[in-house]
Amino acid sequence: MQNYIFELIKEEKIREEKTINLIASENYASPEILQATGSILTNKYAEGYPGARYYGGCQVVDKVETYAIDMCKKLFNAEHANVQPHSGSSANFGVYFSQLKPGDTVLGMALNAGGHLTHGHKINFSGSIFNFVPYGLSPETEQLDYDEIEILAQQHKPKIIVAGASAYSRTIDFEKLHKISTNNNCLLLVDMAHIAGLIAAELHPSPIPFADFISSTTHKTLRGPRSGFICCKAEFAQKIDKAIMPGIQGGPLMHVIAAKAIAFEQAQTKEFKKYQEQVIKNAKAMAQTFTELGYRVVSGGTDNHLFLIDLQDKNKKDNLPETQKLSGKVVEQLLQKCNIILNRNTIPFDTQPPTNPSGIRIGTPAITTRGFVETHACSIVHFIDDAIKNRFDDDFLNKLKIKVEQFCKNFPIYKD
Ligand SMILES: Cc1ncc(COP(=O)(O)O)c(C=O)c1O
């Protein structure tokens, strides 16, 4: 039976090689990271922390975790790091659990403005346990409205302000958020899951001098294994460690912690910085090409690795009848037929539901890891526009799929 799974892994490898991946939260981990994630470190139970475990035989994994912590602190210049959270969601839960009681008030960016489920959505643990008050964007600029955040903080007196997003293409002003949090006597959590790689490469201002806590994933721009971590000021170290274990998790995934250590190490190289520079260049080039082709890019552009396209605007400009209207779901499914993978996304002030929203989200971390530069990124925009223009012509779409596969062949993800 296990052959079935190995066959599926091969099938997934072929799918990844043959498709252009524009999902902003995905990337391709290096062979070293894959090797560590698939290593015998998965065998070891190590509840606790280095030097203070509830199991024997931890002398080697203690060194692994200590090294991962050191690498994480060095990379982000942090006072304390906990590398045990299994994911970004667990990292956020860990921070909340360390500081809040059920019912406590928190400010978080609304999901439909670009925030994440764990920033207070009602269907998530965050919104059902705590009293989250959502903040959004300015309707004029489609960018964060810091004045609104300040007013909400004065009105609701939150214990924590959560900053960070899953679908926001602009630089976040952590200094301003820090001022708002200190003015209002509350703590600041920056969830840098999406932009951790850009911050590591110093291409987005670091939240470290300003935030009390930083949570993150390791698998998006940071290009590590699928996981999470927390950094915090030294004064919160004990509470954070206790909240993660024994608070919300059991044994750490030592194989993944080893892979995280490698990711933190790789993120300190010159190659990584060059890679992140290219991620941003590719995103800017794509956003510009979409604009030239008549699409509206939310907020008019991007400062980071992603941007959103407003398809409602396209429907209006092209005066499309109801039956031919574009939506996020229609475009996601159409492009999948042509081996281009992205995700539907709400746009700011969307009137449509998240299941069939008015936008698509486009990200460049994965294509840049593959070696695509601006010219390739712009070709992809033309592929997308061609697919949209010819969406009722199956023959055209089949030919485009073959063209995309050929295009991908020139950029193997894993060489052997
Ligand atoms: C800003 C942000 N925080 C947290 C998460 C959750 O990460 P995970 O899927 O690892 O739980 C995500 C995932 O997309 C995210 O975008």
The ligand as an SDF file (V2000), in Angstrom:
LIG
                    3D

 16 16  0  0  0  0  0  0  0  0999 V2000
   -0.1400   36.1240    7.9600 C   0  0  0  0  0  0  0  0  0  0  0  0
   -0.2980   34.6460    8.2180 C   0  0  0  0  0  0  0  0  0  0  0  0
   -0.2460   34.2110    9.4760 N   0  0  0  0  0  0  0  0  0  0  0  0
   -0.3930   32.9180    9.7780 C   0  0  0  0  0  0  0  0  0  0  0  0
   -0.5840   31.9830    8.7870 C   0  0  0  0  0  0  0  0  0  0  0  0
   -0.8310   30.5590    9.1790 C   0  0  0  0  0  0  0  0  0  0  0  0
    0.1950   29.7140    8.8660 O   0  0  0  0  0  0  0  0  0  0  0  0
   -0.0330   28.1460    8.8380 P   0  0  0  0  0  0  0  0  0  0  0  0
   -0.7670   27.8300    7.5780 O   0  0  0  0  0  0  0  0  0  0  0  0
    1.3680   27.5890    8.8860 O   0  0  0  0  0  0  0  0  0  0  0  0
   -0.8150   27.7900   10.0640 O   0  0  0  0  0  0  0  0  0  0  0  0
   -0.6190   32.3800    7.4550 C   0  0  0  0  0  0  0  0  0  0  0  0
   -0.8110   31.3810    6.3930 C   0  0  0  0  0  0  0  0  0  0  0  0
   -1.1240   31.6050    5.2960 O   0  0  0  0  0  0  0  0  0  0  0  0
   -0.4900   33.7620    7.1600 C   0  0  0  0  0  0  0  0  0  0  0  0
   -0.5700   34.2230    5.9050 O   0  0  0  0  0  0  0  0  0  0  0  0
  1  2  1  0
  2  3  1  0
  2 15  2  0
  3  4  2  0
  4  5  1  0
  5  6  1  0
  5 12  2  0
  6  7  1  0
  7  8  1  0
  8  9  2  0
  8 10  1  0
  8 11  1  0
 12 13  1  0
 12 15  1  0
 13 14  2  0
 15 16  1  0
M  END
$$$$
